[in-house]
Amino acid sequence: MTIRSATAVRPAAVDLAFWLWLGALGAGLAETLLRWEEAGPGGIAVRTGLYAVLALVMVRMRDGRNWARLTLAVGLGVLGTLSLIAEPIGWLLDGNDLGAAIGRADLTALLVAASRVLHLLCVLAATPLMFTGPAGDYFRTTRVTTQ
């Protein structure tokens, strides 16, 4: 039988982190849909499945599961952030002109850039929120035990 401690009250920081993670997920989904032609139906299907799994992990984090918090922190907070910034940094290092690119960008390119910025901001805000004061206590006191 599994018993879960119900004494821990979920802090506002955990709720805010949860909503920020969902915001990041929505921004990622928006970028995927905007890049439909690049990803193709197979790529869209794979990413949609991945987003569904990540949404479940986010719910488990909100419920106080430490494994979910760590999965989000490492998987999305670190590796996801690197994947979001690698392409633009590489593009800049290749000597491309940001001002010129913005000047000739079409609506889709601007929406992709905006979704990526929103995605990054949500991740950068959500990650530390899961570890601040009351949030850290919440994950320590919300335990699952098997009897």
KOLVOBA-622338 format. One record per atom (N, C-alpha, C): residue in one letter; atom name; x, y negated, z. Coordinates in nm, 2 decimals, always signed. Example, Ala and Ser with C-alpha at 12.3 -4.5 7.8 and 13.67 -1.06 7.14 Angstrom:
BEGIN
ATOM,residu,atome,xx,yy,zz
ATOM,A,N,+1.32,+0.57,+0.78
ATOM,A,CA,+1.23,+0.45,+0.78
ATOM,A,C,+1.32,+0.33,+0.78
ATOM,S,N,+1.28,+0.22,+0.71
ATOM,S,CA,+1.37,+0.11,+0.71
ATOM,S,C,+1.29,+0.00,+0.79
# end
This chain:
BEGIN
ATOM,residu,atome,xx,yy,zz
ATOM,M,N,+0.08,+0.12,+0.00
ATOM,M,CA,+0.00,+0.00,+0.00
ATOM,M,C,+0.09,-0.12,+0.00
ATOM,T,N,+0.05,-0.22,-0.08
ATOM,T,CA,+0.13,-0.35,-0.09
ATOM,T,C,+0.06,-0.45,+0.00
ATOM,I,N,+0.14,-0.52,+0.08
ATOM,I,CA,+0.08,-0.63,+0.17
ATOM,I,C,+0.16,-0.75,+0.13
ATOM,R,N,+0.09,-0.86,+0.11
ATOM,R,CA,+0.15,-0.99,+0.08
ATOM,R,C,+0.12,-1.09,+0.19
ATOM,S,N,+0.23,-1.15,+0.23
ATOM,S,CA,+0.21,-1.26,+0.33
ATOM,S,C,+0.12,-1.37,+0.28
ATOM,A,N,+0.02,-1.40,+0.35
ATOM,A,CA,-0.07,-1.51,+0.31
ATOM,A,C,-0.05,-1.64,+0.39
ATOM,T,N,+0.05,-1.64,+0.47
ATOM,T,CA,+0.07,-1.75,+0.56
ATOM,T,C,+0.13,-1.87,+0.49
ATOM,A,N,+0.20,-1.85,+0.38
ATOM,A,CA,+0.26,-1.96,+0.32
ATOM,A,C,+0.16,-2.04,+0.23
ATOM,V,N,+0.16,-2.17,+0.25
ATOM,V,CA,+0.08,-2.26,+0.17
ATOM,V,C,+0.16,-2.31,+0.06
ATOM,R,N,+0.11,-2.30,-0.06
ATOM,R,CA,+0.18,-2.34,-0.18
ATOM,R,C,+0.21,-2.49,-0.18
ATOM,P,N,+0.33,-2.53,-0.18
ATOM,P,CA,+0.37,-2.67,-0.18
ATOM,P,C,+0.33,-2.74,-0.32
ATOM,A,N,+0.31,-2.87,-0.31
ATOM,A,CA,+0.27,-2.95,-0.43
ATOM,A,C,+0.39,-2.94,-0.54
ATOM,A,N,+0.51,-2.93,-0.49
ATOM,A,CA,+0.62,-2.92,-0.58
ATOM,A,C,+0.61,-2.79,-0.67
ATOM,V,N,+0.56,-2.68,-0.61
ATOM,V,CA,+0.55,-2.56,-0.69
ATOM,V,C,+0.44,-2.57,-0.79
ATOM,D,N,+0.33,-2.63,-0.75
ATOM,D,CA,+0.22,-2.66,-0.84
ATOM,D,C,+0.26,-2.75,-0.96
ATOM,L,N,+0.34,-2.86,-0.92
ATOM,L,CA,+0.39,-2.95,-1.03
ATOM,L,C,+0.48,-2.87,-1.12
ATOM,A,N,+0.57,-2.79,-1.06
ATOM,A,CA,+0.66,-2.71,-1.15
ATOM,A,C,+0.59,-2.62,-1.24
ATOM,F,N,+0.48,-2.56,-1.19
ATOM,F,CA,+0.40,-2.47,-1.27
ATOM,F,C,+0.34,-2.55,-1.39
ATOM,W,N,+0.28,-2.67,-1.37
ATOM,W,CA,+0.22,-2.75,-1.47
ATOM,W,C,+0.33,-2.80,-1.57
ATOM,L,N,+0.45,-2.83,-1.52
ATOM,L,CA,+0.55,-2.87,-1.61
ATOM,L,C,+0.60,-2.76,-1.70
ATOM,W,N,+0.61,-2.64,-1.64
ATOM,W,CA,+0.64,-2.52,-1.72
ATOM,W,C,+0.54,-2.50,-1.83
ATOM,L,N,+0.41,-2.51,-1.79
ATOM,L,CA,+0.31,-2.50,-1.90
ATOM,L,C,+0.32,-2.61,-2.00
ATOM,G,N,+0.36,-2.73,-1.96
ATOM,G,CA,+0.39,-2.83,-2.06
ATOM,G,C,+0.50,-2.80,-2.15
ATOM,A,N,+0.61,-2.74,-2.10
ATOM,A,CA,+0.72,-2.70,-2.18
ATOM,A,C,+0.67,-2.59,-2.28
ATOM,L,N,+0.59,-2.50,-2.23
ATOM,L,CA,+0.54,-2.39,-2.31
ATOM,L,C,+0.45,-2.45,-2.42
ATOM,G,N,+0.37,-2.54,-2.39
ATOM,G,CA,+0.28,-2.60,-2.49
ATOM,G,C,+0.37,-2.68,-2.60
ATOM,A,N,+0.47,-2.75,-2.55
ATOM,A,CA,+0.56,-2.82,-2.65
ATOM,A,C,+0.63,-2.72,-2.74
ATOM,G,N,+0.68,-2.61,-2.68
ATOM,G,CA,+0.74,-2.51,-2.76
ATOM,G,C,+0.65,-2.45,-2.86
ATOM,L,N,+0.53,-2.42,-2.82
ATOM,L,CA,+0.43,-2.37,-2.91
ATOM,L,C,+0.40,-2.47,-3.02
ATOM,A,N,+0.39,-2.59,-2.99
ATOM,A,CA,+0.36,-2.70,-3.09
ATOM,A,C,+0.48,-2.70,-3.19
ATOM,E,N,+0.60,-2.70,-3.14
ATOM,E,CA,+0.71,-2.70,-3.23
ATOM,E,C,+0.71,-2.58,-3.33
ATOM,T,N,+0.68,-2.46,-3.27
ATOM,T,CA,+0.67,-2.34,-3.35
ATOM,T,C,+0.56,-2.36,-3.46
ATOM,L,N,+0.45,-2.41,-3.43
ATOM,L,CA,+0.34,-2.43,-3.53
ATOM,L,C,+0.38,-2.53,-3.63
ATOM,L,N,+0.45,-2.64,-3.59
ATOM,L,CA,+0.49,-2.74,-3.68
ATOM,L,C,+0.60,-2.68,-3.78
ATOM,R,N,+0.67,-2.58,-3.73
ATOM,R,CA,+0.78,-2.52,-3.82
ATOM,R,C,+0.73,-2.39,-3.88
ATOM,W,N,+0.60,-2.38,-3.90
ATOM,W,CA,+0.54,-2.26,-3.95
ATOM,W,C,+0.61,-2.21,-4.07
ATOM,E,N,+0.64,-2.29,-4.17
ATOM,E,CA,+0.71,-2.24,-4.29
ATOM,E,C,+0.84,-2.18,-4.27
ATOM,E,N,+0.92,-2.23,-4.17
ATOM,E,CA,+1.05,-2.18,-4.14
ATOM,E,C,+1.03,-2.05,-4.06
ATOM,A,N,+0.94,-2.04,-3.97
ATOM,A,CA,+0.93,-1.92,-3.89
ATOM,A,C,+0.85,-1.81,-3.96
ATOM,G,N,+0.76,-1.84,-4.04
ATOM,G,CA,+0.67,-1.74,-4.11
ATOM,G,C,+0.58,-1.67,-4.01
ATOM,P,N,+0.48,-1.59,-4.06
ATOM,P,CA,+0.39,-1.53,-3.97
ATOM,P,C,+0.45,-1.43,-3.87
ATOM,G,N,+0.55,-1.36,-3.91
ATOM,G,CA,+0.62,-1.27,-3.82
ATOM,G,C,+0.68,-1.34,-3.70
ATOM,G,N,+0.75,-1.45,-3.73
ATOM,G,CA,+0.82,-1.53,-3.63
ATOM,G,C,+0.72,-1.60,-3.54
ATOM,I,N,+0.61,-1.64,-3.59
ATOM,I,CA,+0.50,-1.70,-3.51
ATOM,I,C,+0.44,-1.59,-3.42
ATOM,A,N,+0.42,-1.47,-3.47
ATOM,A,CA,+0.37,-1.36,-3.38
ATOM,A,C,+0.46,-1.33,-3.27
ATOM,V,N,+0.59,-1.32,-3.30
ATOM,V,CA,+0.69,-1.29,-3.20
ATOM,V,C,+0.69,-1.40,-3.09
ATOM,R,N,+0.70,-1.52,-3.13
ATOM,R,CA,+0.71,-1.63,-3.04
ATOM,R,C,+0.58,-1.64,-2.96
ATOM,T,N,+0.46,-1.62,-3.02
ATOM,T,CA,+0.34,-1.62,-2.94
ATOM,T,C,+0.33,-1.52,-2.84
ATOM,G,N,+0.38,-1.40,-2.87
ATOM,G,CA,+0.39,-1.29,-2.77
ATOM,G,C,+0.48,-1.33,-2.66
ATOM,L,N,+0.60,-1.38,-2.69
ATOM,L,CA,+0.69,-1.43,-2.59
ATOM,L,C,+0.63,-1.54,-2.50
ATOM,Y,N,+0.56,-1.63,-2.56
ATOM,Y,CA,+0.50,-1.74,-2.48
ATOM,Y,C,+0.39,-1.68,-2.39
ATOM,A,N,+0.32,-1.57,-2.43
ATOM,A,CA,+0.22,-1.51,-2.34
ATOM,A,C,+0.29,-1.45,-2.22
ATOM,V,N,+0.40,-1.38,-2.24
ATOM,V,CA,+0.48,-1.32,-2.13
ATOM,V,C,+0.53,-1.43,-2.04
ATOM,L,N,+0.59,-1.53,-2.10
ATOM,L,CA,+0.64,-1.64,-2.01
ATOM,L,C,+0.52,-1.71,-1.93
ATOM,A,N,+0.41,-1.72,-1.99
ATOM,A,CA,+0.29,-1.78,-1.91
ATOM,A,C,+0.26,-1.69,-1.79
ATOM,L,N,+0.27,-1.56,-1.81
ATOM,L,CA,+0.25,-1.47,-1.70
ATOM,L,C,+0.36,-1.48,-1.59
ATOM,V,N,+0.48,-1.50,-1.63
ATOM,V,CA,+0.59,-1.52,-1.54
ATOM,V,C,+0.57,-1.65,-1.46
ATOM,M,N,+0.52,-1.75,-1.53
ATOM,M,CA,+0.49,-1.88,-1.47
ATOM,M,C,+0.38,-1.87,-1.36
ATOM,V,N,+0.28,-1.79,-1.39
ATOM,V,CA,+0.17,-1.76,-1.29
ATOM,V,C,+0.23,-1.69,-1.17
ATOM,R,N,+0.32,-1.60,-1.20
ATOM,R,CA,+0.38,-1.52,-1.08
ATOM,R,C,+0.47,-1.61,-1.00
ATOM,M,N,+0.54,-1.71,-1.07
ATOM,M,CA,+0.62,-1.81,-0.99
ATOM,M,C,+0.53,-1.89,-0.90
ATOM,R,N,+0.42,-1.93,-0.96
ATOM,R,CA,+0.32,-2.01,-0.88
ATOM,R,C,+0.27,-1.93,-0.76
ATOM,D,N,+0.26,-1.80,-0.78
ATOM,D,CA,+0.21,-1.72,-0.67
ATOM,D,C,+0.32,-1.69,-0.56
ATOM,G,N,+0.44,-1.74,-0.59
ATOM,G,CA,+0.55,-1.72,-0.49
ATOM,G,C,+0.64,-1.61,-0.51
ATOM,R,N,+0.64,-1.55,-0.63
ATOM,R,CA,+0.73,-1.44,-0.66
ATOM,R,C,+0.87,-1.50,-0.69
ATOM,N,N,+0.97,-1.47,-0.61
ATOM,N,CA,+1.11,-1.52,-0.63
ATOM,N,C,+1.17,-1.47,-0.76
ATOM,W,N,+1.14,-1.35,-0.80
ATOM,W,CA,+1.20,-1.30,-0.93
ATOM,W,C,+1.15,-1.39,-1.04
ATOM,A,N,+1.03,-1.43,-1.04
ATOM,A,CA,+0.97,-1.52,-1.15
ATOM,A,C,+1.04,-1.65,-1.14
ATOM,R,N,+1.06,-1.71,-1.02
ATOM,R,CA,+1.13,-1.84,-1.01
ATOM,R,C,+1.27,-1.83,-1.07
ATOM,L,N,+1.34,-1.72,-1.04
ATOM,L,CA,+1.48,-1.70,-1.09
ATOM,L,C,+1.48,-1.68,-1.24
ATOM,T,N,+1.38,-1.60,-1.29
ATOM,T,CA,+1.37,-1.58,-1.43
ATOM,T,C,+1.35,-1.71,-1.51
ATOM,L,N,+1.26,-1.80,-1.46
ATOM,L,CA,+1.24,-1.92,-1.52
ATOM,L,C,+1.36,-2.01,-1.51
ATOM,A,N,+1.43,-2.01,-1.39
ATOM,A,CA,+1.54,-2.10,-1.38
ATOM,A,C,+1.66,-2.06,-1.47
ATOM,V,N,+1.69,-1.93,-1.48
ATOM,V,CA,+1.80,-1.89,-1.56
ATOM,V,C,+1.76,-1.88,-1.71
ATOM,G,N,+1.64,-1.81,-1.73
ATOM,G,CA,+1.60,-1.79,-1.87
ATOM,G,C,+1.56,-1.91,-1.94
ATOM,L,N,+1.48,-2.00,-1.88
ATOM,L,CA,+1.44,-2.12,-1.95
ATOM,L,C,+1.52,-2.24,-1.90
ATOM,G,N,+1.55,-2.25,-1.77
ATOM,G,CA,+1.62,-2.37,-1.72
ATOM,G,C,+1.76,-2.38,-1.77
ATOM,V,N,+1.83,-2.27,-1.79
ATOM,V,CA,+1.97,-2.27,-1.84
ATOM,V,C,+1.98,-2.23,-1.98
ATOM,L,N,+1.94,-2.11,-2.01
ATOM,L,CA,+1.95,-2.06,-2.15
ATOM,L,C,+1.86,-2.13,-2.25
ATOM,G,N,+1.73,-2.16,-2.20
ATOM,G,CA,+1.64,-2.23,-2.29
ATOM,G,C,+1.69,-2.37,-2.32
ATOM,T,N,+1.74,-2.44,-2.21
ATOM,T,CA,+1.79,-2.57,-2.23
ATOM,T,C,+1.91,-2.57,-2.33
ATOM,L,N,+2.00,-2.48,-2.32
ATOM,L,CA,+2.11,-2.47,-2.42
ATOM,L,C,+2.05,-2.45,-2.56
ATOM,S,N,+1.95,-2.37,-2.57
ATOM,S,CA,+1.90,-2.34,-2.71
ATOM,S,C,+1.83,-2.47,-2.76
ATOM,L,N,+1.77,-2.55,-2.67
ATOM,L,CA,+1.70,-2.67,-2.72
ATOM,L,C,+1.80,-2.78,-2.76
ATOM,I,N,+1.92,-2.78,-2.70
ATOM,I,CA,+2.01,-2.89,-2.73
ATOM,I,C,+2.12,-2.85,-2.83
ATOM,A,N,+2.15,-2.72,-2.85
ATOM,A,CA,+2.26,-2.68,-2.93
ATOM,A,C,+2.24,-2.73,-3.08
ATOM,E,N,+2.12,-2.71,-3.13
ATOM,E,CA,+2.10,-2.76,-3.27
ATOM,E,C,+2.12,-2.91,-3.29
ATOM,P,N,+2.06,-2.99,-3.21
ATOM,P,CA,+2.08,-3.14,-3.23
ATOM,P,C,+2.23,-3.18,-3.20
ATOM,I,N,+2.29,-3.12,-3.10
ATOM,I,CA,+2.43,-3.15,-3.07
ATOM,I,C,+2.52,-3.11,-3.19
ATOM,G,N,+2.50,-2.99,-3.24
ATOM,G,CA,+2.58,-2.95,-3.36
ATOM,G,C,+2.56,-3.04,-3.48
ATOM,W,N,+2.43,-3.08,-3.50
ATOM,W,CA,+2.40,-3.17,-3.61
ATOM,W,C,+2.47,-3.30,-3.59
ATOM,L,N,+2.48,-3.36,-3.47
ATOM,L,CA,+2.55,-3.48,-3.45
ATOM,L,C,+2.70,-3.46,-3.46
ATOM,L,N,+2.75,-3.35,-3.41
ATOM,L,CA,+2.90,-3.32,-3.42
ATOM,L,C,+2.94,-3.31,-3.57
ATOM,D,N,+2.85,-3.27,-3.65
ATOM,D,CA,+2.88,-3.26,-3.80
ATOM,D,C,+2.89,-3.39,-3.87
ATOM,G,N,+2.87,-3.50,-3.79
ATOM,G,CA,+2.88,-3.63,-3.84
ATOM,G,C,+2.76,-3.70,-3.90
ATOM,N,N,+2.64,-3.64,-3.87
ATOM,N,CA,+2.52,-3.69,-3.93
ATOM,N,C,+2.48,-3.82,-3.85
ATOM,D,N,+2.41,-3.91,-3.92
ATOM,D,CA,+2.37,-4.04,-3.87
ATOM,D,C,+2.22,-4.03,-3.82
ATOM,L,N,+2.21,-4.04,-3.68
ATOM,L,CA,+2.08,-4.03,-3.62
ATOM,L,C,+1.98,-4.14,-3.67
ATOM,G,N,+2.03,-4.26,-3.68
ATOM,G,CA,+1.95,-4.37,-3.73
ATOM,G,C,+1.90,-4.35,-3.87
ATOM,A,N,+1.98,-4.30,-3.96
ATOM,A,CA,+1.94,-4.28,-4.09
ATOM,A,C,+1.84,-4.16,-4.10
ATOM,A,N,+1.86,-4.06,-4.02
ATOM,A,CA,+1.77,-3.95,-4.01
ATOM,A,C,+1.63,-3.99,-3.97
ATOM,I,N,+1.63,-4.07,-3.87
ATOM,I,CA,+1.50,-4.12,-3.82
ATOM,I,C,+1.43,-4.21,-3.92
ATOM,G,N,+1.51,-4.29,-3.99
ATOM,G,CA,+1.45,-4.37,-4.10
ATOM,G,C,+1.39,-4.29,-4.21
ATOM,R,N,+1.44,-4.18,-4.24
ATOM,R,CA,+1.39,-4.10,-4.36
ATOM,R,C,+1.30,-3.98,-4.31
ATOM,A,N,+1.28,-3.97,-4.18
ATOM,A,CA,+1.20,-3.86,-4.13
ATOM,A,C,+1.05,-3.87,-4.16
ATOM,D,N,+1.00,-3.75,-4.20
ATOM,D,CA,+0.85,-3.75,-4.22
ATOM,D,C,+0.78,-3.73,-4.09
ATOM,L,N,+0.65,-3.73,-4.09
ATOM,L,CA,+0.57,-3.71,-3.97
ATOM,L,C,+0.60,-3.58,-3.90
ATOM,T,N,+0.61,-3.47,-3.98
ATOM,T,CA,+0.64,-3.34,-3.92
ATOM,T,C,+0.77,-3.34,-3.84
ATOM,A,N,+0.88,-3.40,-3.90
ATOM,A,CA,+1.01,-3.41,-3.83
ATOM,A,C,+1.00,-3.49,-3.71
ATOM,L,N,+0.92,-3.60,-3.71
ATOM,L,CA,+0.91,-3.68,-3.59
ATOM,L,C,+0.83,-3.61,-3.48
ATOM,L,N,+0.73,-3.53,-3.52
ATOM,L,CA,+0.65,-3.45,-3.42
ATOM,L,C,+0.73,-3.34,-3.36
ATOM,V,N,+0.82,-3.28,-3.45
ATOM,V,CA,+0.91,-3.17,-3.40
ATOM,V,C,+1.00,-3.23,-3.29
ATOM,A,N,+1.06,-3.34,-3.33
ATOM,A,CA,+1.16,-3.41,-3.24
ATOM,A,C,+1.09,-3.45,-3.11
ATOM,A,N,+0.97,-3.50,-3.12
ATOM,A,CA,+0.89,-3.54,-2.99
ATOM,A,C,+0.86,-3.42,-2.91
ATOM,S,N,+0.82,-3.31,-2.97
ATOM,S,CA,+0.79,-3.19,-2.90
ATOM,S,C,+0.91,-3.13,-2.83
ATOM,R,N,+1.02,-3.14,-2.90
ATOM,R,CA,+1.15,-3.09,-2.84
ATOM,R,C,+1.19,-3.18,-2.72
ATOM,V,N,+1.18,-3.31,-2.73
ATOM,V,CA,+1.21,-3.40,-2.62
ATOM,V,C,+1.11,-3.37,-2.50
ATOM,L,N,+0.98,-3.36,-2.53
ATOM,L,CA,+0.89,-3.33,-2.42
ATOM,L,C,+0.92,-3.20,-2.35
ATOM,H,N,+0.95,-3.10,-2.44
ATOM,H,CA,+0.99,-2.96,-2.39
ATOM,H,C,+1.11,-2.97,-2.29
ATOM,L,N,+1.21,-3.04,-2.34
ATOM,L,CA,+1.33,-3.06,-2.26
ATOM,L,C,+1.30,-3.13,-2.13
ATOM,L,N,+1.23,-3.24,-2.13
ATOM,L,CA,+1.20,-3.32,-2.01
ATOM,L,C,+1.12,-3.23,-1.91
ATOM,C,N,+1.02,-3.15,-1.96
ATOM,C,CA,+0.95,-3.06,-1.87
ATOM,C,C,+1.04,-2.96,-1.80
ATOM,V,N,+1.13,-2.90,-1.88
ATOM,V,CA,+1.22,-2.80,-1.82
ATOM,V,C,+1.31,-2.86,-1.72
ATOM,L,N,+1.37,-2.98,-1.75
ATOM,L,CA,+1.46,-3.05,-1.66
ATOM,L,C,+1.39,-3.09,-1.53
ATOM,A,N,+1.26,-3.12,-1.54
ATOM,A,CA,+1.19,-3.16,-1.42
ATOM,A,C,+1.14,-3.04,-1.34
ATOM,A,N,+1.10,-2.93,-1.41
ATOM,A,CA,+1.04,-2.81,-1.34
ATOM,A,C,+1.14,-2.73,-1.27
ATOM,T,N,+1.26,-2.72,-1.33
ATOM,T,CA,+1.36,-2.63,-1.27
ATOM,T,C,+1.40,-2.67,-1.13
ATOM,P,N,+1.44,-2.79,-1.10
ATOM,P,CA,+1.48,-2.83,-0.96
ATOM,P,C,+1.36,-2.83,-0.87
ATOM,L,N,+1.24,-2.86,-0.92
ATOM,L,CA,+1.12,-2.86,-0.83
ATOM,L,C,+1.10,-2.72,-0.76
ATOM,M,N,+1.14,-2.62,-0.83
ATOM,M,CA,+1.12,-2.48,-0.77
ATOM,M,C,+1.21,-2.45,-0.65
ATOM,F,N,+1.31,-2.54,-0.64
ATOM,F,CA,+1.41,-2.51,-0.54
ATOM,F,C,+1.42,-2.62,-0.43
ATOM,T,N,+1.34,-2.72,-0.43
ATOM,T,CA,+1.35,-2.83,-0.34
ATOM,T,C,+1.28,-2.79,-0.21
ATOM,G,N,+1.32,-2.84,-0.10
ATOM,G,CA,+1.27,-2.82,+0.04
ATOM,G,C,+1.16,-2.72,+0.06
ATOM,P,N,+1.03,-2.77,+0.06
ATOM,P,CA,+0.92,-2.69,+0.08
ATOM,P,C,+0.90,-2.57,-0.02
ATOM,A,N,+0.94,-2.60,-0.14
ATOM,A,CA,+0.93,-2.49,-0.25
ATOM,A,C,+1.03,-2.38,-0.21
ATOM,G,N,+1.15,-2.41,-0.17
ATOM,G,CA,+1.24,-2.30,-0.13
ATOM,G,C,+1.19,-2.22,-0.01
ATOM,D,N,+1.13,-2.29,+0.08
ATOM,D,CA,+1.06,-2.22,+0.20
ATOM,D,C,+0.95,-2.13,+0.15
ATOM,Y,N,+0.87,-2.18,+0.06
ATOM,Y,CA,+0.76,-2.10,+0.01
ATOM,Y,C,+0.80,-1.97,-0.05
ATOM,F,N,+0.91,-1.97,-0.13
ATOM,F,CA,+0.95,-1.85,-0.19
ATOM,F,C,+1.02,-1.76,-0.09
ATOM,R,N,+1.07,-1.81,+0.02
ATOM,R,CA,+1.13,-1.73,+0.12
ATOM,R,C,+1.02,-1.66,+0.21
ATOM,T,N,+0.91,-1.73,+0.23
ATOM,T,CA,+0.80,-1.68,+0.32
ATOM,T,C,+0.70,-1.60,+0.24
ATOM,T,N,+0.69,-1.61,+0.11
ATOM,T,CA,+0.59,-1.54,+0.04
ATOM,T,C,+0.66,-1.41,-0.01
ATOM,R,N,+0.64,-1.30,+0.07
ATOM,R,CA,+0.71,-1.18,+0.04
ATOM,R,C,+0.60,-1.07,+0.01
ATOM,V,N,+0.64,-0.97,-0.06
ATOM,V,CA,+0.56,-0.85,-0.08
ATOM,V,C,+0.63,-0.74,-0.02
ATOM,T,N,+0.56,-0.66,+0.07
ATOM,T,CA,+0.61,-0.55,+0.13
ATOM,T,C,+0.53,-0.43,+0.10
ATOM,T,N,+0.59,-0.31,+0.09
ATOM,T,CA,+0.52,-0.19,+0.06
ATOM,T,C,+0.53,-0.10,+0.19
ATOM,Q,N,+0.41,-0.05,+0.23
ATOM,Q,CA,+0.40,+0.03,+0.35
ATOM,Q,C,+0.36,+0.17,+0.30
# end
